[in-house]
Amino acid sequence: MTYPLPPSPPPPVVSLSAMFRLRPGPNRVFFGLRAALAMGLCVIAGWLVGDEGAGLLATLGAFAALYGSGRPYRHRAALLAIIGAGLVVSVVGGVAATAASAAWPGVLLAAGIAFVAAFLCSALIVGPPGAYLFALAAAAGTHMHGQAQHLGGIAAAVAAGAVVAWVLQMAGALIRPRWPEEKSLKAAADAVAAFAEREDGADVDLQRHATALALHEAWLNLVARQPGRAQPNSRLHRLRALSRELHRIFGATIAGEGGKDAASAAREIGVQVTNPPAVSADDALFKPLAYITSREMLAMSLRPGSTPMRIALRVGAAALIAGGIGAFMGLDRAYWAIAASVLMLYQGLDLTRAVQRGLERTLGTFAGLGLAAVLLSAHPQGLALAAIIMLLQLLIEIVVVRNYALATIFITPIALTVAEAATPAGDITTLLIDRGVDTAIGCAVGLVVLYATSRRDDAGLRKALDDTMAAARKMLAKLAAGDVTSATARRARIGLRNAAVDMVLFYEAQTGMGGRAREEADRLWPATVAAQRLAFRILAACWEFEATGARAVTPEEGARLEVALRNIEATDRAMPAGFLAGEFATLRAALAKARLT
């Protein structure tokens, strides 16, 4: 059979109405309460000891509470400790730079920290808020003039805030140690069930991609973010077995064997997550599965042209330029411009999304200045100040995922309140104008740097497509040989899955470039989803073989499939019958259509 070729989804566009939709993301209230409590406790502690400034300084360390949510507790503990230490170094470095008579040492240091933080956060997939808060902490330190002789006390205050954040983030481990793993597996089970129940339509390929991402997140929490092998028949071991079964169901659904039975089986796994059934003590899943280590991820990221290196270079350059403009213009709070420029670039957004992010940031900032004026005019202190900061932080966490512009309305006053509340009253109007101007400068610099460094490359998606087919050929050889569980085979499976997922990400990035790049991406979209379907079908066969021993292909058939895939665009060659026949035919048709378009 040949699957129908999908239409191209609409490219991303800048939508002013979408910026201000009030649609709070799920489960954000809990995360918001935790982050708000961390910051509030720091302010209250400072007030109780009679040093409100130290309490506000500690909130810079409490930013660590914004990282690591949803990750296994043991992995989270190490991540938060490193992040807390990084925030301390960032603030102390910024304060130390104020000892210089010129502004340039502070600018260079802030740009350097932004570069390093952007590289590490991107290479190790730390996730939002990523490098932004490190840059903000360093840049804020450069504004603490005359405090270089108090570096020890400053470091202690920031570290205390990081400790508060660590304790609050880790408190759940005392109640339900495997809750993050269970939650991600339950989300994956729900996604697989919904995919199995779907009705074929224009969005089926995107739904398959989203389901694969949910499964990947569960696998990361159950395997890649674990310190070592699980104890046989332990809770982790049993959760891994449920994940394997869920992968098998997903694979069967892709092969056209889904429907209500598959959906029911997936939902049953979702129920079993809270009390996973026992498995054989010698089940191989108790062993650590092959995965790319952090050292290997850093080594790959150091290669010229890698995504983390490209992001880091952009972030460092933008921070340096924004800070340089601030120093040249004599801006009193140029660190706002540095932070805004980093915010534009640290996630590696394409130009279209970066423009929208810049508009959201600028419009949200100007809207938030009015709220900031009211709060600063009241000069809140003590418990009132803590309550305001907690409320603002809670509102930010509730809306930031889906409504960044709305979140910025609350980010602006909390940043100004934390930075200015402990200082003598000054000219509030000047302060607000400075904030607006610096934010506009930072966003503009970020966009200019992104535009100047964005290659109008219309071959990126095609390369990703070729890489996926190459990874599929490699995995087909393993599958045909009956080897799907060795270390090299697991690496091949990981490589194929990553390549298949990355193709859609390349599509999204290339559509954001505009011009020929977008046209090429839309032209290759049918081939992209056809190749992804082929990849997932091969991976499904691997999970089925691992679970039941059922071979999908013999060595002879595997050799023929490898040759056919290598020559997939040769129309004079017959396509193989049997396993993958439909996927091969669809991929060839999609590639032929791309050539003719």
C-alpha positions as CSV (number, residue, x, y, z in Angstrom):
1,M,0.0,0.0,0.0
2,T,1.0,3.6,-0.5
3,Y,0.1,6.1,2.3
4,P,-1.5,9.4,1.2
5,L,1.0,12.2,1.0
6,P,0.4,14.9,3.6
7,P,-0.1,18.6,2.8
8,S,2.4,21.0,4.1
9,P,1.4,22.6,7.5
10,P,1.2,26.4,7.6
11,P,4.5,28.0,8.2
12,P,5.0,29.9,11.5
13,V,3.8,33.5,11.3
14,V,4.0,36.5,13.6
15,S,0.5,36.8,15.2
16,L,-0.2,39.8,17.5
17,S,-3.4,38.2,18.7
18,A,-1.7,35.0,19.6
19,M,0.8,36.9,21.8
20,F,-1.9,37.8,24.4
21,R,-4.0,34.7,24.5
22,L,-4.9,33.8,28.1
23,R,-4.4,30.1,28.1
24,P,-2.5,28.9,31.1
25,G,-0.4,25.9,30.5
26,P,-1.2,22.6,32.3
27,N,0.6,21.9,35.6
28,R,2.1,25.3,35.8
29,V,0.4,26.4,39.0
30,F,2.5,23.8,41.0
31,F,5.7,24.9,39.5
32,G,4.8,28.5,39.9
33,L,4.0,28.1,43.6
34,R,7.4,26.4,44.2
35,A,9.3,29.1,42.4
36,A,7.3,31.8,44.1
37,L,7.9,30.3,47.5
38,A,11.6,30.1,46.9
39,M,11.8,33.8,46.1
40,G,9.4,34.8,48.9
41,L,11.3,32.9,51.6
42,C,14.5,34.7,50.6
43,V,12.9,38.1,50.9
44,I,11.2,37.2,54.2
45,A,14.5,35.8,55.6
46,G,16.3,39.1,54.7
47,W,13.5,41.1,56.4
48,L,13.6,39.0,59.6
49,V,17.4,39.5,60.0
50,G,17.1,43.2,59.2
51,D,18.9,43.0,55.8
52,E,16.3,43.3,53.1
53,G,19.0,43.9,50.5
54,A,20.6,40.5,51.3
55,G,17.2,38.8,50.9
56,L,16.7,40.4,47.5
57,L,20.2,39.4,46.5
58,A,19.4,35.8,47.5
59,T,16.5,35.8,45.0
60,L,19.1,35.7,42.3
61,G,20.2,32.3,43.6
62,A,16.6,31.2,44.0
63,F,16.3,31.4,40.2
64,A,17.6,27.9,40.4
65,A,14.1,26.8,41.3
66,L,13.1,27.5,37.6
67,Y,15.3,24.7,36.4
68,G,15.0,20.9,36.4
69,S,11.3,20.5,36.8
70,G,10.1,17.1,35.6
71,R,13.5,15.5,35.8
72,P,14.2,12.5,38.1
73,Y,15.2,13.6,41.6
74,R,18.7,12.2,41.7
75,H,19.5,13.8,38.3
76,R,17.8,17.0,39.4
77,A,19.8,17.2,42.5
78,A,23.1,17.3,40.6
79,L,21.8,19.7,38.0
80,L,20.5,22.2,40.5
81,A,23.7,22.1,42.5
82,I,25.6,23.0,39.3
83,I,23.2,25.7,38.3
84,G,23.3,27.2,41.8
85,A,27.1,27.3,41.7
86,G,26.9,28.9,38.3
87,L,24.6,31.6,39.5
88,V,26.9,32.4,42.4
89,V,29.9,32.6,40.0
90,S,27.9,34.8,37.6
91,V,26.8,37.3,40.3
92,V,30.2,37.5,42.0
93,G,32.0,37.9,38.7
94,G,29.8,40.7,37.8
95,V,30.3,42.5,41.1
96,A,34.1,42.0,40.9
97,A,34.1,43.6,37.5
98,T,32.7,46.9,39.1
99,A,36.1,47.4,40.7
100,A,37.4,48.6,37.3
101,S,37.0,52.3,36.6
102,A,35.7,51.6,33.1
103,A,32.5,49.8,32.1
104,W,34.2,47.5,29.5
105,P,35.4,44.8,32.0
106,G,31.9,44.2,33.1
107,V,30.6,44.1,29.5
108,L,33.3,41.6,28.6
109,L,32.6,39.4,31.6
110,A,28.8,39.4,31.1
111,A,29.3,38.5,27.4
112,G,31.8,35.7,28.4
113,I,29.4,34.2,30.9
114,A,26.5,34.5,28.4
115,F,28.6,32.6,25.8
116,V,29.7,29.8,28.2
117,A,26.2,29.4,29.7
118,A,24.6,29.3,26.3
119,F,27.0,26.7,25.0
120,L,26.6,24.4,28.1
121,C,22.9,24.7,28.4
122,S,22.4,24.0,24.7
123,A,24.9,21.2,24.5
124,L,23.5,19.4,27.6
125,I,19.9,20.2,26.8
126,V,19.2,22.0,30.1
127,G,16.1,23.7,28.7
128,P,14.5,27.1,29.5
129,P,15.3,29.5,31.1
130,G,18.7,28.2,30.0
131,A,21.5,30.8,29.6
132,Y,19.2,33.8,30.2
133,L,19.3,33.8,34.0
134,F,23.1,33.3,34.1
135,A,23.5,36.3,31.8
136,L,21.0,38.3,33.9
137,A,22.7,37.4,37.1
138,A,26.1,38.4,35.8
139,A,24.9,41.6,34.2
140,A,23.0,42.5,37.4
141,G,26.2,42.1,39.3
142,T,27.9,44.6,37.1
143,H,25.3,47.2,38.4
144,M,26.3,46.7,42.1
145,H,28.8,49.5,42.2
146,G,31.0,49.8,45.3
147,Q,30.3,46.3,46.5
148,A,33.4,44.6,45.3
149,Q,34.8,44.5,48.9
150,H,31.8,42.4,50.0
151,L,32.2,39.5,47.6
152,G,32.1,36.9,50.4
153,G,28.8,38.1,51.7
154,I,27.3,38.4,48.2
155,A,28.3,34.9,47.4
156,A,26.9,33.6,50.6
157,A,23.5,35.4,50.0
158,V,23.2,34.1,46.4
159,A,24.2,30.6,47.6
160,A,21.6,30.7,50.3
161,G,19.0,31.4,47.7
162,A,20.2,28.5,45.6
163,V,20.0,26.2,48.6
164,V,16.4,27.3,49.3
165,A,15.6,26.5,45.7
166,W,17.3,23.1,45.9
167,V,15.5,22.1,49.0
168,L,12.1,23.0,47.6
169,Q,12.8,21.3,44.3
170,M,13.9,18.1,46.0
171,A,11.2,18.0,48.7
172,G,8.9,15.8,46.6
173,A,11.5,13.0,46.7
174,L,10.6,12.3,50.3
175,I,7.0,11.6,49.4
176,R,7.1,10.0,45.9
177,P,10.7,9.3,44.8
178,R,9.7,8.1,41.3
179,W,7.0,10.7,40.6
180,P,8.9,12.5,37.6
181,E,9.4,9.1,35.9
182,E,5.8,8.1,36.5
183,K,4.5,11.4,35.3
184,S,6.4,11.4,32.0
185,L,5.5,7.7,31.4
186,K,1.8,8.5,32.1
187,A,1.9,11.5,29.6
188,A,3.5,9.2,27.0
189,A,0.8,6.6,27.5
190,D,-1.9,9.2,27.1
191,A,-0.2,10.4,23.9
192,V,0.0,6.9,22.4
193,A,-3.6,6.2,23.3
194,A,-4.7,9.4,21.6
195,F,-2.6,8.6,18.5
196,A,-4.1,5.1,18.3
197,E,-7.6,6.6,18.4
198,R,-6.9,9.3,15.9
199,E,-8.8,9.7,12.6
200,D,-6.5,10.0,9.6
201,G,-6.2,13.6,8.6
202,A,-3.9,16.4,7.8
203,D,-2.5,16.5,11.3
204,V,-1.7,12.8,11.7
205,D,2.0,13.3,10.9
206,L,2.4,16.1,13.4
207,Q,0.5,14.0,16.0
208,R,2.8,11.1,15.4
209,H,5.8,13.4,15.9
210,A,4.3,14.8,19.1
211,T,3.7,11.2,20.4
212,A,7.3,10.3,19.6
213,L,8.5,13.3,21.6
214,A,6.4,12.2,24.6
215,L,7.9,8.7,24.4
216,H,11.4,10.2,24.1
217,E,10.9,12.3,27.2
218,A,9.8,9.3,29.1
219,W,12.8,7.3,27.9
220,L,15.1,10.1,28.9
221,N,13.7,10.1,32.5
222,L,13.8,6.3,32.7
223,V,17.2,5.7,31.2
224,A,19.4,8.6,30.1
225,R,18.9,10.7,33.3
226,Q,19.5,7.7,35.6
227,P,22.9,7.3,37.3
228,G,23.3,3.6,36.6
229,R,21.7,0.2,36.4
230,A,18.5,-0.4,38.3
231,Q,18.1,-3.2,40.8
232,P,16.4,-6.2,39.2
233,N,12.6,-6.0,39.6
234,S,12.9,-2.6,41.3
235,R,10.3,0.1,40.6
236,L,12.6,1.7,38.0
237,H,13.1,-1.6,36.3
238,R,9.4,-2.2,36.1
239,L,8.7,1.3,34.8
240,R,11.2,0.6,32.0
241,A,9.4,-2.5,31.1
242,L,6.1,-0.6,30.8
243,S,7.9,1.9,28.6
244,R,9.1,-0.8,26.4
245,E,5.6,-2.1,26.0
246,L,4.4,1.4,25.2
247,H,7.0,1.7,22.5
248,R,5.8,-1.6,21.0
249,I,2.2,-0.4,21.0
250,F,3.2,2.8,19.3
251,G,5.1,0.8,16.7
252,A,2.1,-1.4,16.0
253,T,-0.1,1.6,15.6
254,I,2.3,3.1,13.0
255,A,2.2,-0.2,11.2
256,G,-1.6,0.1,11.0
257,E,-2.4,-2.3,13.8
258,G,-3.7,0.3,16.2
259,G,-7.3,1.2,16.9
260,K,-9.3,0.8,20.1
261,D,-7.4,-2.3,21.3
262,A,-4.1,-0.4,21.1
263,A,-5.5,2.6,22.7
264,S,-7.0,0.5,25.6
265,A,-3.6,-1.2,26.1
266,A,-1.8,2.2,26.2
267,R,-4.4,3.6,28.7
268,E,-3.9,0.4,30.8
269,I,-0.2,1.1,31.0
270,G,-1.1,4.6,32.1
271,V,-3.0,3.1,35.0
272,Q,-0.3,0.7,35.9
273,V,2.3,3.4,36.2
274,T,1.3,4.0,39.9
275,N,1.8,0.3,40.6
276,P,3.9,-1.3,37.9
277,P,3.6,-5.1,37.7
278,A,6.6,-7.3,38.5
279,V,9.0,-8.4,35.8
280,S,11.5,-11.1,35.5
281,A,14.6,-10.4,37.6
282,D,16.9,-11.2,34.6
283,D,15.0,-8.8,32.2
284,A,17.8,-6.9,30.4
285,L,16.2,-3.6,31.1
286,F,17.6,-3.5,34.6
287,K,21.0,-2.8,32.9
288,P,21.9,0.7,31.8
289,L,21.2,1.1,28.1
290,A,23.7,2.6,25.7
291,Y,23.4,6.4,25.6
292,I,25.5,9.4,24.7
293,T,27.2,10.6,27.9
294,S,27.5,14.2,28.9
295,R,31.2,14.2,27.9
296,E,30.4,12.9,24.5
297,M,27.6,15.5,24.1
298,L,30.1,18.3,24.9
299,A,32.7,16.8,22.6
300,M,30.2,16.7,19.7
301,S,29.0,20.2,20.5
302,L,32.5,21.6,20.2
303,R,32.7,20.8,16.6
304,P,32.6,23.8,14.2
305,G,29.1,24.5,13.0
306,S,27.3,22.5,15.7
307,T,24.0,24.0,16.9
308,P,25.3,24.7,20.5
309,M,28.4,26.4,19.2
310,R,26.3,28.5,16.8
311,I,23.9,29.5,19.5
312,A,26.7,30.4,21.9
313,L,28.6,32.5,19.4
314,R,25.4,34.4,18.6
315,V,24.6,34.9,22.3
316,G,28.1,36.1,23.1
317,A,28.3,38.5,20.2
318,A,24.9,40.0,20.9
319,A,25.7,40.4,24.6
320,L,29.0,42.1,23.7
321,I,27.4,44.5,21.2
322,A,24.4,45.3,23.5
323,G,26.7,45.9,26.4
324,G,29.1,47.9,24.2
325,I,26.2,50.1,23.1
326,G,25.2,50.7,26.7
327,A,28.7,51.5,27.7
328,F,29.2,53.9,24.7
329,M,25.9,55.7,25.4
330,G,26.6,55.8,29.2
331,L,23.4,53.9,30.1
332,D,23.1,53.5,33.8
333,R,21.6,50.1,33.6
334,A,23.0,48.6,30.4
335,Y,22.8,45.1,31.8
336,W,19.1,45.1,30.9
337,A,20.1,45.5,27.2
338,I,22.6,42.5,27.6
339,A,19.9,40.4,29.2
340,A,17.3,41.2,26.5
341,S,19.8,40.4,23.7
342,V,20.5,37.0,25.3
343,L,16.9,36.3,25.8
344,M,16.3,36.7,22.0
345,L,18.9,34.1,21.1
346,Y,19.6,31.5,23.7
347,Q,16.9,29.1,22.5
348,G,18.2,29.0,19.0
349,L,14.9,30.2,17.5
350,D,14.6,30.9,13.8
351,L,14.2,34.4,12.5
352,T,10.4,34.3,12.3
353,R,10.0,33.1,15.9
354,A,12.7,35.4,17.1
355,V,10.9,38.4,15.6
356,Q,7.7,37.3,17.4
357,R,9.7,36.8,20.6
358,G,11.2,40.3,20.2
359,L,7.7,41.9,19.7
360,E,6.4,40.0,22.7
361,R,9.3,41.1,24.9
362,T,9.1,44.7,23.8
363,L,5.3,45.1,23.9
364,G,5.1,43.2,27.1
365,T,7.8,45.3,28.7
366,F,6.1,48.6,27.8
367,A,2.8,47.2,29.1
368,G,4.5,46.1,32.3
369,L,6.1,49.4,33.0
370,G,2.7,50.8,34.1
371,L,2.3,48.1,36.7
372,A,5.9,48.6,37.7
373,A,5.3,52.3,38.2
374,V,2.4,51.6,40.6
375,L,4.4,49.1,42.6
376,L,7.5,51.1,42.9
377,S,5.6,54.2,43.9
378,A,4.2,52.3,46.9
379,H,7.8,51.4,48.0
380,P,6.8,47.9,49.4
381,Q,8.9,46.4,52.1
382,G,9.0,43.4,54.4
383,L,6.1,41.0,54.0
384,A,4.3,43.2,51.5
385,L,7.4,43.1,49.2
386,A,7.6,39.3,49.6
387,A,3.9,38.9,48.8
388,I,4.2,41.0,45.7
389,I,7.2,39.1,44.4
390,M,5.6,35.8,45.1
391,L,2.4,36.8,43.3
392,L,4.2,38.1,40.3
393,Q,6.4,35.0,40.1
394,L,3.4,32.7,40.3
395,L,1.6,34.6,37.5
396,I,4.8,34.4,35.4
397,E,5.0,30.6,35.7
398,I,1.3,30.1,35.0
399,V,1.3,32.0,31.7
400,V,4.9,32.0,30.4
401,V,4.7,28.8,28.3
402,R,1.8,29.8,26.1
403,N,1.6,33.6,26.6
404,Y,5.1,35.0,26.7
405,A,4.0,38.6,26.1
406,L,1.6,38.4,29.0
407,A,4.3,36.9,31.2
408,T,6.6,39.8,30.3
409,I,4.0,42.2,31.7
410,F,4.7,40.5,35.1
411,I,8.4,39.9,34.5
412,T,9.1,43.6,34.1
413,P,7.8,44.7,37.5
414,I,9.3,41.8,39.4
415,A,12.7,42.6,37.9
416,L,12.4,46.2,38.8
417,T,11.1,45.5,42.2
418,V,13.9,43.1,43.1
419,A,16.5,45.4,41.7
420,E,15.3,48.7,43.1
421,A,13.1,48.0,46.2
422,A,16.0,48.0,48.7
423,T,17.6,51.2,47.3
424,P,16.5,54.8,48.3
425,A,13.7,56.2,46.2
426,G,14.9,57.8,43.0
427,D,13.3,59.1,39.8
428,I,10.9,56.4,39.0
429,T,10.0,57.9,35.6
430,T,13.7,57.9,34.5
431,L,14.0,54.3,35.8
432,L,11.0,53.1,33.7
433,I,12.2,55.0,30.6
434,D,15.7,53.4,31.0
435,R,14.1,49.9,31.2
436,G,12.1,50.4,28.1
437,V,15.0,51.9,26.1
438,D,17.4,49.2,27.2
439,T,15.0,46.4,26.4
440,A,14.3,47.8,22.9
441,I,18.1,48.1,22.3
442,G,18.7,44.5,23.5
443,C,15.9,43.0,21.4
444,A,17.0,45.0,18.3
445,V,20.6,43.8,18.7
446,G,19.5,40.2,19.1
447,L,17.5,40.4,15.9
448,V,20.3,42.0,14.0
449,V,22.8,39.4,15.1
450,L,20.4,36.6,14.2
451,Y,19.7,38.0,10.8
452,A,23.4,38.6,10.1
453,T,24.4,35.1,11.1
454,S,21.4,33.2,9.7
455,R,22.5,31.4,6.6
456,R,19.8,31.3,3.9
457,D,20.7,27.7,3.5
458,D,18.0,25.7,1.6
459,A,19.8,22.4,1.9
460,G,19.6,21.9,5.6
461,L,16.4,19.9,5.6
462,R,17.6,17.8,2.6
463,K,20.7,16.9,4.5
464,A,18.6,15.9,7.6
465,L,16.5,13.8,5.3
466,D,19.6,12.0,3.8
467,D,20.9,11.5,7.4
468,T,17.7,9.8,8.4
469,M,17.8,7.5,5.4
470,A,21.4,6.7,6.2
471,A,20.5,5.9,9.8
472,A,17.6,3.7,8.6
473,R,20.0,1.7,6.4
474,K,22.3,1.2,9.3
475,M,19.5,0.0,11.6
476,L,18.0,-2.2,8.9
477,A,21.3,-4.1,8.8
478,K,21.2,-4.6,12.6
479,L,17.5,-5.6,12.5
480,A,18.1,-8.1,9.7
481,A,21.0,-9.7,11.7
482,G,18.8,-10.1,14.7
483,D,20.9,-7.7,16.7
484,V,18.8,-4.9,18.4
485,T,20.0,-5.0,22.0
486,S,23.8,-4.8,21.8
487,A,25.5,-1.5,22.7
488,T,26.1,-0.7,19.0
489,A,22.6,-1.6,18.0
490,R,21.1,0.6,20.8
491,R,23.3,3.4,19.6
492,A,22.0,2.8,16.0
493,R,18.4,2.9,17.4
494,I,19.1,6.1,19.2
495,G,20.7,7.7,16.1
496,L,17.7,6.7,13.9
497,R,15.2,8.1,16.4
498,N,17.1,11.3,16.9
499,A,17.5,11.8,13.2
500,A,13.8,11.2,12.6
501,V,12.7,13.7,15.2
502,D,15.3,16.3,14.2
503,M,14.0,16.4,10.7
504,V,10.8,18.1,11.8
505,L,12.8,20.5,13.9
506,F,14.9,21.3,10.8
507,Y,11.7,21.9,8.9
508,E,10.5,24.3,11.5
509,A,13.8,26.1,11.5
510,Q,14.0,26.3,7.7
511,T,10.5,27.7,7.3
512,G,11.5,30.5,9.6
513,M,14.3,31.6,7.3
514,G,11.9,32.7,4.6
515,G,12.5,32.9,0.9
516,R,14.0,29.9,-0.9
517,A,14.7,28.1,2.3
518,R,11.0,28.1,3.2
519,E,9.9,27.1,-0.3
520,E,12.4,24.2,-0.2
521,A,11.2,23.1,3.3
522,D,7.5,23.1,2.2
523,R,8.5,21.2,-0.9
524,L,10.2,18.5,1.1
525,W,7.6,18.2,3.8
526,P,5.8,15.2,2.3
527,A,9.2,13.4,2.0
528,T,10.1,14.4,5.5
529,V,7.1,12.8,7.1
530,A,7.4,9.8,4.8
531,A,10.9,9.2,6.0
532,Q,9.9,9.7,9.6
533,R,7.2,7.1,9.2
534,L,9.7,4.7,7.7
535,A,12.1,5.3,10.6
536,F,9.5,4.8,13.3
537,R,8.3,1.6,11.5
538,I,11.9,0.2,11.7
539,L,12.2,1.2,15.3
540,A,8.8,-0.5,16.0
541,A,10.1,-3.7,14.5
542,C,13.1,-3.4,16.9
543,W,10.9,-3.1,19.9
544,E,8.7,-6.0,18.7
545,F,11.8,-8.2,18.2
546,E,13.1,-7.2,21.7
547,A,9.8,-8.0,23.4
548,T,8.7,-11.2,21.5
549,G,11.6,-12.4,19.4
550,A,9.4,-12.0,16.3
551,R,11.6,-11.2,13.2
552,A,10.3,-8.6,10.8
553,V,12.9,-9.3,8.2
554,T,15.5,-12.0,7.3
555,P,19.1,-11.2,6.5
556,E,18.5,-11.6,2.8
557,E,15.4,-9.3,2.9
558,G,17.4,-6.8,4.9
559,A,20.1,-6.7,2.3
560,R,17.5,-6.0,-0.4
561,L,15.9,-3.3,1.6
562,E,19.2,-1.6,2.2
563,V,19.9,-1.5,-1.5
564,A,16.4,-0.3,-2.2
565,L,16.6,2.5,0.3
566,R,20.0,3.5,-1.0
567,N,18.5,3.8,-4.5
568,I,15.1,5.1,-3.4
569,E,15.0,7.8,-6.0
570,A,15.8,5.5,-8.9
571,T,12.4,5.1,-10.6
572,D,13.7,2.2,-12.8
573,R,14.1,-0.1,-9.8
574,A,11.3,-2.2,-8.4
575,M,10.3,-1.6,-4.8
576,P,10.5,-4.5,-2.4
577,A,7.4,-6.3,-1.3
578,G,6.4,-7.3,2.3
579,F,8.0,-5.5,5.2
580,L,8.2,-1.7,4.7
581,A,6.6,-2.0,1.2
582,G,4.1,0.8,1.9
583,E,6.7,3.1,3.5
584,F,9.1,2.7,0.6
585,A,6.5,3.4,-2.0
586,T,5.3,6.5,-0.1
587,L,8.8,7.8,0.3
588,R,9.6,7.3,-3.3
589,A,6.4,9.1,-4.4
590,A,7.1,12.0,-2.0
591,L,10.7,12.4,-3.3
592,A,9.5,12.2,-6.9
593,K,6.9,14.9,-6.2
594,A,9.6,17.1,-4.6
595,R,11.7,16.9,-7.7
596,L,8.8,17.9,-9.9
597,T,7.5,20.8,-7.7
